[in-house]
Amino acid sequence: MRKIFLSLLSIGAVAVIAVYATQAFFSDTESSTGNTFQAGAIDLLIDNESYAIDWNIPGYEEPSGQFVASSSTSWLEGETIKKFFDFVDLKPGDYGEDTISIHVNNNDAWVCAAARVTSDNDVNYTEPEKADDNTKDLQNPANADGELDEGVEIAFWWDDGDNVFEVCPAESGNCTDERVILQGTLGSLLVNQQGKVAIADKNTSPLPGGTTHYVGKYWCFGTLSVKPVVQDGLGKKVDNPETSVDESKDPLVRGTGFECGGEAVNNAAQTDVLVGDLEFYAVQSRHNPDFSCLNDWNPSWVTPTPTPQSG
């Protein structure tokens, strides 16, 4: 009886060992953690560097008719909405130059701009204005059509950031001419294409993310003439340690590349006021190859409309 019992214990022990051994298969585990979807971003930033005749610029106490830097219409990216134009007491022959810096962070984008007139009126009539103005409304001049939009010409061009319109000298080799992209009176440009301008859309190429591009603009109360300066190839900034002058971007030293003549302007625009808005827009170019500024975008015009002032 004792032998049988020992035999059963022996069988039971073997069975336990066998069950334990079947749980020791080879195995391995790999893990992928922290899987993430993160949206990209497009941040459009604009700044402006401005020059103009000094009697039109607030803060200059003694008008001298000199071409100077305009602090009231120059501003850095990220600042509160500023004005590209803020000039009063215009005279025929007055002019100004600005360079807009367009920063697209951080994806390739199409970029558009648009302008609209919010007020264009005669304000009142001087005696000489009455003789030349054919849209007079003597009872209510504010409802009449002002003439400043017809008297101010403007040109836009692709600039290299130095505030000067430049073309290459003959046989210059590796050199790129700057190109005027839009030119005419304010009135004609605003009517044409509903005031929209394609800085980059399907007809060109997108602005690369993380880059800066420059659009120059020159305005003239009178007749605008293109007089390009020779391309120096230096771009936006070259500091001269001997003179401490930022020579490449200074139109006070090199000229603007344009000239303005006021001889053809008559008295019709006296006391008139022209007020308007500008708007810029950026949209991703990836998966959006057929985007057109003219057909696929309508400005939102969220900025407040300023109150016209006599000037």
C-alpha positions as CSV (number, residue, x, y, z in Angstrom):
1,M,0.0,0.0,0.0
2,R,2.9,2.3,0.8
3,K,4.5,1.6,-2.6
4,I,1.3,2.6,-4.4
5,F,1.0,5.9,-2.5
6,L,4.7,6.8,-3.3
7,S,4.1,6.0,-6.9
8,L,1.1,8.4,-7.1
9,L,3.1,11.2,-5.5
10,S,5.8,10.7,-8.1
11,I,3.3,10.9,-10.9
12,G,1.8,14.1,-9.4
13,A,5.2,15.8,-9.2
14,V,6.0,15.1,-12.8
15,A,2.6,16.6,-13.8
16,V,3.2,19.8,-12.0
17,I,6.6,20.3,-13.6
18,A,5.2,19.7,-17.1
19,V,2.5,22.3,-16.7
20,Y,5.1,24.9,-15.4
21,A,7.4,24.3,-18.4
22,T,4.7,25.0,-21.0
23,Q,4.5,28.7,-19.9
24,A,8.1,29.6,-20.9
25,F,7.7,30.4,-24.7
26,F,10.2,32.8,-26.3
27,S,8.6,36.4,-26.6
28,D,9.4,40.1,-27.3
29,T,7.5,43.4,-27.0
30,E,8.0,46.7,-28.9
31,S,6.1,49.9,-28.1
32,S,5.4,53.1,-30.0
33,T,4.6,55.9,-27.6
34,G,3.8,59.6,-27.8
35,N,2.2,59.4,-31.3
36,T,1.1,63.0,-32.1
37,F,-0.8,65.1,-34.6
38,Q,0.2,68.8,-34.5
39,A,-1.2,71.5,-36.7
40,G,1.2,73.8,-38.6
41,A,0.7,77.5,-38.6
42,I,0.7,80.5,-41.0
43,D,1.4,83.8,-39.4
44,L,1.5,86.8,-41.7
45,L,3.4,89.8,-40.3
46,I,3.8,93.2,-42.0
47,D,6.1,96.1,-41.4
48,N,6.7,99.3,-43.3
49,E,9.6,101.7,-43.8
50,S,8.5,105.1,-45.1
51,Y,10.0,108.3,-46.5
52,A,8.2,111.5,-47.6
53,I,8.3,115.2,-48.1
54,D,8.6,116.6,-44.6
55,W,5.8,119.2,-44.7
56,N,3.3,116.3,-44.9
57,I,4.6,114.5,-41.8
58,P,3.1,115.2,-38.4
59,G,5.8,116.4,-35.9
60,Y,7.9,118.5,-38.3
61,E,7.6,122.0,-37.1
62,E,9.5,123.9,-39.9
63,P,8.5,122.6,-43.4
64,S,11.4,122.7,-45.8
65,G,10.2,120.4,-48.6
66,Q,13.0,117.9,-47.9
67,F,12.7,114.2,-48.5
68,V,13.1,112.6,-45.0
69,A,12.3,109.4,-43.1
70,S,8.7,109.3,-41.8
71,S,8.4,107.9,-38.3
72,S,4.6,108.3,-38.3
73,T,4.2,105.9,-41.2
74,S,7.0,103.5,-40.4
75,W,6.4,100.5,-38.1
76,L,7.6,97.1,-37.2
77,E,6.0,93.7,-37.6
78,G,3.6,92.7,-34.8
79,E,2.8,96.3,-33.9
80,T,-0.8,97.5,-33.6
81,I,-2.4,98.4,-37.0
82,K,-0.6,101.4,-38.4
83,K,-1.1,103.6,-41.4
84,F,0.9,103.3,-44.7
85,F,-0.2,106.8,-45.6
86,D,-0.9,109.7,-43.2
87,F,-0.1,112.9,-45.1
88,V,-2.0,116.2,-45.0
89,D,-1.6,119.6,-46.7
90,L,-0.4,117.9,-50.0
91,K,0.9,120.1,-52.7
92,P,1.4,119.1,-56.4
93,G,4.8,117.6,-56.7
94,D,4.8,116.0,-53.2
95,Y,5.9,112.4,-53.1
96,G,6.8,109.5,-50.8
97,E,8.4,106.0,-50.9
98,D,7.7,103.0,-48.7
99,T,8.9,99.4,-48.6
100,I,6.6,96.8,-47.2
101,S,8.2,93.8,-45.6
102,I,6.1,90.6,-45.8
103,H,7.0,87.8,-43.3
104,V,5.3,84.4,-43.7
105,N,5.8,82.1,-40.7
106,N,6.1,79.2,-41.0
107,N,4.5,77.5,-44.0
108,D,4.6,78.2,-47.7
109,A,1.6,80.5,-48.5
110,W,-0.3,82.4,-51.1
111,V,-0.5,86.1,-50.2
112,C,-3.0,88.7,-51.4
113,A,-3.6,92.4,-50.8
114,A,-6.5,94.7,-51.3
115,A,-7.3,98.4,-51.0
116,R,-10.6,100.3,-50.8
117,V,-11.6,103.9,-50.6
118,T,-13.8,104.8,-47.7
119,S,-14.1,108.5,-48.3
120,D,-13.4,110.6,-51.4
121,N,-14.9,114.0,-51.1
122,D,-14.3,117.7,-51.8
123,V,-14.8,118.9,-48.2
124,N,-15.4,122.5,-49.4
125,Y,-14.6,124.6,-52.5
126,T,-12.1,127.4,-52.8
127,E,-12.5,130.0,-55.5
128,P,-9.8,128.5,-57.7
129,E,-11.2,125.0,-57.2
130,K,-14.6,126.0,-58.5
131,A,-13.1,126.9,-61.9
132,D,-11.4,123.5,-62.4
133,D,-13.7,121.1,-60.6
134,N,-16.4,119.6,-62.9
135,T,-18.1,117.6,-60.1
136,K,-19.1,120.5,-57.9
137,D,-21.9,120.1,-55.4
138,L,-21.9,123.5,-53.8
139,Q,-24.7,122.7,-51.4
140,N,-23.1,119.5,-50.1
141,P,-19.5,119.0,-51.2
142,A,-19.0,115.9,-48.9
143,N,-21.3,114.0,-51.3
144,A,-19.3,115.1,-54.4
145,D,-16.5,113.1,-56.0
146,G,-13.1,114.3,-54.8
147,E,-10.2,114.5,-57.3
148,L,-7.2,113.3,-55.2
149,D,-7.7,109.7,-56.4
150,E,-7.2,111.0,-59.9
151,G,-4.3,113.2,-59.1
152,V,-2.2,110.8,-57.0
153,E,-0.2,108.2,-59.0
154,I,1.4,105.2,-57.4
155,A,3.7,102.4,-58.5
156,F,4.4,99.0,-56.8
157,W,7.5,96.9,-57.5
158,W,9.3,93.8,-56.2
159,D,12.1,95.3,-54.1
160,D,15.2,93.7,-52.6
161,G,14.6,95.5,-49.3
162,D,16.7,98.7,-49.9
163,N,13.8,101.1,-50.6
164,V,15.2,101.9,-54.1
165,F,13.9,100.8,-57.5
166,E,17.0,99.3,-59.3
167,V,17.8,97.8,-62.7
168,C,21.0,96.1,-63.8
169,P,23.7,97.9,-65.8
170,A,24.4,96.6,-69.3
171,E,26.4,93.4,-69.4
172,S,26.2,93.0,-65.7
173,G,26.3,89.2,-65.7
174,N,24.6,87.7,-62.6
175,C,22.2,90.5,-61.8
176,T,18.4,90.7,-61.5
177,D,16.3,93.7,-62.5
178,E,13.6,94.8,-60.2
179,R,10.2,94.9,-61.8
180,V,7.2,97.3,-61.5
181,I,4.1,95.1,-60.9
182,L,1.4,97.8,-60.8
183,Q,1.3,101.5,-61.8
184,G,-1.4,104.1,-62.3
185,T,-3.6,106.6,-60.5
186,L,-5.1,105.5,-57.2
187,G,-8.6,105.7,-58.8
188,S,-7.7,103.5,-61.7
189,L,-5.9,100.9,-59.5
190,L,-8.8,100.6,-57.0
191,V,-11.4,100.2,-59.8
192,N,-9.2,97.6,-61.6
193,Q,-9.7,94.0,-60.2
194,Q,-11.8,95.3,-57.3
195,G,-8.7,96.8,-55.7
196,K,-7.1,93.3,-55.2
197,V,-3.4,92.6,-55.9
198,A,-1.9,89.1,-56.1
199,I,1.4,89.2,-54.3
200,A,1.6,85.4,-54.8
201,D,-1.0,83.1,-56.2
202,K,-1.4,80.3,-58.7
203,N,-0.1,82.5,-61.5
204,T,3.3,82.9,-59.7
205,S,4.7,80.8,-56.9
206,P,4.0,80.6,-53.2
207,L,6.1,82.6,-50.7
208,P,8.3,80.1,-48.8
209,G,7.6,79.9,-45.1
210,G,10.1,81.5,-42.8
211,T,11.2,84.1,-45.4
212,T,10.8,87.8,-45.9
213,H,9.7,89.5,-49.2
214,Y,9.7,93.1,-50.0
215,V,7.2,95.2,-52.0
216,G,8.2,98.9,-52.7
217,K,5.7,101.6,-53.4
218,Y,6.2,105.1,-54.6
219,W,3.4,107.8,-54.7
220,C,3.3,111.1,-56.4
221,F,0.8,113.9,-56.3
222,G,1.3,114.7,-60.0
223,T,3.0,112.9,-62.8
224,L,5.1,109.9,-61.9
225,S,8.2,109.0,-63.9
226,V,10.3,105.8,-63.6
227,K,14.0,106.7,-63.2
228,P,15.6,103.5,-62.0
229,V,18.9,103.5,-60.0
230,V,21.7,101.1,-61.0
231,Q,21.4,97.8,-59.1
232,D,24.1,97.5,-56.4
233,G,23.2,93.9,-55.5
234,L,23.5,94.7,-51.8
235,G,19.9,94.1,-50.7
236,K,18.4,95.3,-47.5
237,K,21.3,96.1,-45.2
238,V,24.9,97.0,-45.6
239,D,26.5,98.9,-42.7
240,N,29.4,101.0,-43.6
241,P,31.7,101.1,-40.4
242,E,33.4,104.2,-41.7
243,T,30.3,106.4,-42.0
244,S,27.8,104.4,-39.9
245,V,25.4,104.9,-42.7
246,D,23.2,102.0,-43.9
247,E,24.0,102.9,-47.4
248,S,22.2,100.2,-49.4
249,K,18.7,100.9,-48.1
250,D,18.8,104.7,-47.9
251,P,16.9,106.5,-50.6
252,L,18.0,109.7,-49.1
253,V,21.5,108.9,-50.4
254,R,20.8,107.0,-53.6
255,G,17.4,108.3,-54.7
256,T,14.1,106.3,-55.0
257,G,14.3,105.3,-58.7
258,F,11.3,107.6,-59.5
259,E,10.6,111.3,-60.1
260,C,7.5,113.3,-59.4
261,G,6.3,116.4,-61.3
262,G,3.4,118.5,-60.2
263,E,3.1,120.8,-63.2
264,A,0.1,119.1,-64.7
265,V,-2.1,119.2,-61.5
266,N,-4.8,121.9,-61.5
267,N,-6.8,123.3,-58.6
268,A,-9.6,120.7,-58.7
269,A,-8.2,118.8,-55.8
270,Q,-7.8,121.7,-53.4
271,T,-9.0,120.8,-49.8
272,D,-10.1,117.3,-51.0
273,V,-9.6,114.3,-48.7
274,L,-9.0,110.7,-49.7
275,V,-9.3,108.0,-47.0
276,G,-8.9,104.2,-47.5
277,D,-8.1,100.8,-46.0
278,L,-5.5,98.2,-46.9
279,E,-5.7,94.5,-46.1
280,F,-3.3,91.6,-46.5
281,Y,-4.2,87.9,-46.5
282,A,-2.3,84.6,-46.4
283,V,-3.5,81.1,-47.0
284,Q,-1.6,77.8,-47.2
285,S,-0.4,76.7,-50.6
286,R,-0.1,73.0,-49.9
287,H,-3.1,71.1,-51.2
288,N,-4.4,74.4,-52.5
289,P,-2.6,74.7,-55.9
290,D,-5.3,76.6,-57.8
291,F,-5.8,79.5,-55.4
292,S,-6.5,82.9,-57.1
293,C,-6.5,86.2,-55.2
294,L,-9.0,87.6,-57.6
295,N,-11.5,84.7,-57.6
296,D,-11.0,82.9,-54.3
297,W,-10.7,85.7,-51.7
298,N,-12.9,88.6,-50.5
299,P,-11.4,91.0,-48.0
300,S,-13.1,91.1,-44.6
301,W,-12.5,94.8,-44.0
302,V,-12.5,94.5,-40.2
303,T,-10.6,97.7,-39.5
304,P,-12.5,100.8,-38.5
305,T,-13.1,103.5,-41.0
306,P,-11.3,106.8,-40.0
307,T,-13.2,110.1,-39.9
308,P,-12.1,112.3,-42.8
309,Q,-10.4,115.6,-41.8
310,S,-9.9,118.7,-44.0
311,G,-6.4,118.9,-45.5
